[in-house]
């Protein structure tokens, strides 16, 4: 009981910096996998800071919107990815199941890597091994412990599963969470119905996506905030550069208004559109056929509550 009390007390003292067909939703060519890997090198701690800030924002929005604290709940994280920082954070005081279309390398031994190779494919497996060999995961975990203290890693149930076909019975979870997943899927409405199906009556869902219409919405590794590279911002939306874009993952290319319509079909839905820095507003005026609002939407999130 003392350990659980300590874990819950972390919420008041966390240090937050300001500052992914079969297989993964983010499957790409081998060269692009190495390009993505190069972005991680030396930035494991920064990725951890970003993840922790994001999950704290999720906690805050759920509490403010529904008056619910994410504590002592059965939680599903869909598309948990490879680092599991947010998953481990939630697991400090909840019972968490993490799923991904990839095999998640959580405390992976030789047999785990063999399974990863069989399921994830050579490209993703090489990227994972390279990331670990270069110390990216180690830096991420070190920063994670800076946030939560020197505590044993919490227990997490990880399963390989597709959010479109959840292998869980109805009414299994109190909270379902997905970050940066649904904009990769061809039918996000179906995914949301699956997520709602496994919620208990009164259960809460939360998802966030990176809008296709944002400056970096093409997910081309050469285009980053603060460094647009040779393509410039919004290259996927400009006629003269669209053919040069190489997205790092499949994208459904939905616009902000379409996401709003999808989210408003959810019960008791609340939508959050977070704009990027104001200096992008002037640049956005150079992109025809799109509103400044959708061009400067850095993220879109929605939370909803299943009927009792």
Secondary structure as GFF3:
##gff-version 3
##sequence-region A 1 308
A	DSSP	alpha_helix	2	9	.	.	.	ID=ss1
A	DSSP	three_ten_helix	10	12	.	.	.	ID=ss2
A	DSSP	alpha_helix	30	40	.	.	.	ID=ss3
A	DSSP	alpha_helix	44	66	.	.	.	ID=ss4
A	DSSP	beta_strand	74	78	.	.	.	ID=ss5
A	DSSP	alpha_helix	85	91	.	.	.	ID=ss6
A	DSSP	beta_strand	95	100	.	.	.	ID=ss7
A	DSSP	alpha_helix	110	120	.	.	.	ID=ss8
A	DSSP	alpha_helix	122	133	.	.	.	ID=ss9
A	DSSP	alpha_helix	136	148	.	.	.	ID=ss10
A	DSSP	beta_strand	157	160	.	.	.	ID=ss11
A	DSSP	beta_strand	173	179	.	.	.	ID=ss12
A	DSSP	three_ten_helix	182	184	.	.	.	ID=ss13
A	DSSP	alpha_helix	188	197	.	.	.	ID=ss14
A	DSSP	beta_strand	199	209	.	.	.	ID=ss15
A	DSSP	three_ten_helix	229	231	.	.	.	ID=ss16
A	DSSP	three_ten_helix	235	237	.	.	.	ID=ss17
A	DSSP	three_ten_helix	242	244	.	.	.	ID=ss18
A	DSSP	alpha_helix	256	264	.	.	.	ID=ss19
A	DSSP	beta_strand	270	275	.	.	.	ID=ss20
A	DSSP	alpha_helix	280	284	.	.	.	ID=ss21
A	DSSP	alpha_helix	292	295	.	.	.	ID=ss22
A	DSSP	beta_strand	297	305	.	.	.	ID=ss23
###
